[in-house]
């Protein structure tokens, strides 16, 4: 069988169509006509021998094989753009918009951003900290270029890398709340993945609970746990001194893993953006190692 080479211009069209969810918008961004974009997608599907995109009216979605390819396509385009940038060192004037989650590793990721700012004074950055769901929605609305966030595990539109981490039940040292009729929870607001993991597990175990404290900020959540207001679930980067892990049992049922994703808009990234993605990726790899 002859070796199949996937041209980067076809991959760029594929990724752009998925990111903007429109053939017409992709054509505008790439400086082509809408029929040309359709022909490029047809050519790519012919090369791989599988349909990659489903179109129902104006709705554009990935097929199963499209989901398998898009991650590789982003990596190939990223390597291409980094290689080309070595021969084109134009200064970037636009600000790089970055979203960091308040519900996961905020201190770790903010430290990463601080190192990037100090080491790259020519890169202008606008950093937004928010709940993961808000950051991913902002990415979809083209309000962010790069984001780290917790997500359900099925979002392929802007996903570059993902990691799995197991959350654990925690309480202040010396407290367990095991005998409480209603388990008092310390949580982020409704829609947070941590909160969903706790409430889903408790409902499945038929364990009564109530939200005793809620805050969008991880520091407030950590302090509320330390103050003995209730229990919560955390992961490695959000554990602090004074907290203890609680053993899984009838009171504290097993929690499903959490997906942490690194997302970016391929259509917005230039050399400085790729450098930031590299450093965020290395920071998360180190944390999970």
Order of alpha helices (4+ residues) and beta strands (2+ residues): alpha-alpha-alpha-beta-beta-alpha-beta-alpha-beta-alpha-beta-beta-beta-beta-alpha-beta-alpha-beta-beta-beta-alpha
